[in-house]
Amino acid sequence: MTRIPDKAEILAWIADNPGQTSKREIAKAFGIKGSDRIDLKRILKELEQEGNLEKRRKTYRDPDKLPPVSVLQILEPTPDGDLFARPLEWQGDGPEPKVLFVARNADPALGGGDRILGRLTEVKGEDHQYEARLIRRIGANPHRILGIFRKETEGGRIKPIDKGADKEWLVPAGATHGAKDGELVEAEQTGPRARMGLPRARIVTRLGDPGAPKAVSLIAIHQHGIPDDFPDDVIAEADRAKPAGLGKREDLRDLPLITIDPADARDHDDAVFAEPDDDPKNEGGHIVWVAIADVACYVTPGSALDREARKRGNSTYFPDRVVPMLPDRLSGDLCSLHEGVPRACIAVRMKLDMAGNKIGHRFTRGLMRSAASLNYEEVQAAIDGAPNDKTEPLLNDVLKPLYAAYTAATRARHARQPLDLDLPERRIELSEDGKVASVRFRDRYDAHRLIEEFMILANVSAAEELTKMRRPLLFRVHEEPSPEKLDALRDVAAASGFTLAKGQVLQTRHLNQLLDAAMGTEFSELINLSTLRSMTQAYYNPENFGHFGLALRSYAHFTSPIRRYSDLIVHRALILAHGWGDDGLSPEDIDRLEETATHISDTERRSMAAERDTTDRYLAAYLSERVGNEFTGRISGIARFGVFVKLDETGADGLVPIRELGNEYFHHDREAQTLMGADSGLVIGIGQPVTVRLAEAVPVTGGLMLELLSIDGKTLPRGPSRSTGRPVRRKPASAQKKAAKAKRKVARKRR
């Protein structure tokens, strides 16, 4: 009788030979013949019932392993350019294995979302479990939809949550992934877009109740593809980190550096200290220290932490949560300058003259100990004469010298004349159950401006230091407005009775003169909004093109390496330039500096869009109980399809559709950013005060629909309508043309 292998031997054979797993191949491998195959069949059946094997047609495989040939979905490339793939046939209970796609020269170019049939090879000792080779491409990148599922008798429909998406998607029976009615889901298009009828989709991910607390930010995170879970190797690497010691660092622990942050801040990445300069050559001058958490000593080039930080690019902030760039072990602990705890830092000592001009600086890698963790409100209260127990001992020796140095720096700022926009910022406050409790203006104190000014000085120092030492870095670039945008701003200014002169090299002081002229007038918000819209968007670049908005020749981000990868690059550049250690800018960092600049500029825009969408949804939820109420606001945008209004109370933006403006045709002037009624002559432009009625608020999309009641305090005129009730669609001068044509007809008849 042939010896029948035990279960362990069979499982080991299947694991070692994933391509030979039919019952016949297993029998052949162990020399089992004749009636002995009955016992082998019984053992395989038991292994299947125990969950150790899964039968696929006539073969067996370990359910916690992938088949040798499998359907894979290609993921977006990593910052290193590697392509990983998601196994669509994974059936195991644990996390799905990581599959690296290894391309051959003859393979077609693949991108995120492409589906392939791949041949898998199990690997050991790598950060991935399988490597895949292309057999054939079986699908392109499918269109993705995020929306609310509505269950029907057979399948259901998905209502997209994007503001601009008005078409529903049909989900056939068998493609619902078990989704429940009203659940938030992610789906992908199946088949080509149909010319007639609804497009079809299949649900791939269920995201739960869209009305649940914190679902609003979850929608934005998912919709914009923001990574919010740290891989295990990243967490493990962060957990292994130990506090940095003094070593070769400069000992700054006796310097009474303090942190000043919002009251609810979880981390503290910058600390400041100032004192009068005792150098007789700099009478009336100041010494200002800015110390920044030394993230570079924990996040080293090429590490798992570094790859993940670069991938994220920056932290993303929502009213109810933060998606951090670094794990909490670093961002909330080792790289946070907590009060009374020694912390590694990179610091700059800056010398200001009496007028606040920076006349020198020196960088050092040190070890500091924060003398106090303060918030803006208590610092301002102390300066205003109401110190508390914490600020009283620091008032004379720490706080007042800081404000004295800030006062001097303010004089230099006024001389430099950076762009001085007056656009109040609103803050959404949530209740414990995750609902909007209030929307109010953020308080702005001199304490805020003090920190901002000293951070700008430190950023300028970093850019100047690395430029002087001829070391590569990432500059923060803000280019001047385009001629076209400036012409549009001049048109708006002229229409409001102001002047922005032509024929001169534009400087921020020219824009400030315009803003000052409009201050206190009914056009103040219009001019501020129009000036903001004329600006280009700041970005990162290895080349220095200056910072127009701040009126600075050189500017780099140095002060927030916990939450911005750009700052970490600048820290590494300083380490390399000064020879402070082997954790400075690596050759790989330098080679891909331009690529990194583009990538983190994109992640910054992604975060801004996600934060804006989340704010819109929270505001729509907050206002949904006030549908039918009247609000005051100002026109913030003009489009061919309607008018955007920013509400005074909440800062929420809503749309007045063009059809709601009356029964006349409105001519859209894109350059002047106006709509003009063909019959009434009514001109609607940015900045005009209006009264509106809230017609609809849709929390899941963040959309607000408004009815326009009055403009500039006057009731909205209604143009004439045809008997059908449809608007008269003619251009502004069509009435005159029609009258002239009628005159010519009469003249011909008289002849």
Sequence and secondary structure as in RCSB ss.txt:
>XXXX:A:sequence
MTRIPDKAEILAWIADNPGQTSKREIAKAFGIKGSDRIDLKRILKELEQEGNLEKRRKTYRDPDKLPPVSVLQIL
EPTPDGDLFARPLEWQGDGPEPKVLFVARNADPALGGGDRILGRLTEVKGEDHQYEARLIRRIGANPHRILGIFR
KETEGGRIKPIDKGADKEWLVPAGATHGAKDGELVEAEQTGPRARMGLPRARIVTRLGDPGAPKAVSLIAIHQHG
IPDDFPDDVIAEADRAKPAGLGKREDLRDLPLITIDPADARDHDDAVFAEPDDDPKNEGGHIVWVAIADVACYVT
PGSALDREARKRGNSTYFPDRVVPMLPDRLSGDLCSLHEGVPRACIAVRMKLDMAGNKIGHRFTRGLMRSAASLN
YEEVQAAIDGAPNDKTEPLLNDVLKPLYAAYTAATRARHARQPLDLDLPERRIELSEDGKVASVRFRDRYDAHRL
IEEFMILANVSAAEELTKMRRPLLFRVHEEPSPEKLDALRDVAAASGFTLAKGQVLQTRHLNQLLDAAMGTEFSE
LINLSTLRSMTQAYYNPENFGHFGLALRSYAHFTSPIRRYSDLIVHRALILAHGWGDDGLSPEDIDRLEETATHI
SDTERRSMAAERDTTDRYLAAYLSERVGNEFTGRISGIARFGVFVKLDETGADGLVPIRELGNEYFHHDREAQTL
MGADSGLVIGIGQPVTVRLAEAVPVTGGLMLELLSIDGKTLPRGPSRSTGRPVRRKPASAQKKAAKAKRKVARKR
R
>XXXX:A:secstr
      HHHHHHHHHH TT  BHHHHHHHTT  TTHHHHHHHHHHHHHHTTS EEETTEEE TTS  SEEEEEE 
   TT  EEEEETT   SS    EEE   TTS    TT EEEEEEEE SSSSSSEEEEEEEEEE    EEEEEEE
E SSSEEEEE STT    EEE TT STT  TT EEEEEE SS  SSS  BEEEEEEEE TTSTTHHHHHHHHHTT
   S  HHHHHHHHH      TTSEEETTS  EEEE TT S   EEEEEEE   GGGTT EEEEEEEE GGGTS 
TTSHHHHHHHHH B EE SS EE SS HHIIIIITS  BTSEEEEEEEEEEE TTS EEEEEEEEEEEEBSEEEE
HHHHHHHHTT   TTTGGGIIIIIHHHHHHHHHHHHHHHHH         EEEEE TTSSEEEEEE    HHHHH
HHHHHHHHHHHHHHHHHHTT    EEEB    HHHHHHHHHHHHHTT     SS   HHHHHHHHHHHTTSTTHH
HHHHHHHHHS   EEESS   BTTTTBS     S TTTBHHHHHHHHHHHHHHT  SSS  HHHHHTHHHHHHHH
HHHHHHHHHHHHHHHHHHHHHHHGGGTT EEEEEEEEEETTEEEEEETTT  EEEEEGGGG SB EEEETTTTEE
EETTT  EEETT EEEEEEEEEETTTTEEEEEEEEETTEE     B TT  BB   TTHHHHHHHHHHHHHHHHH
 
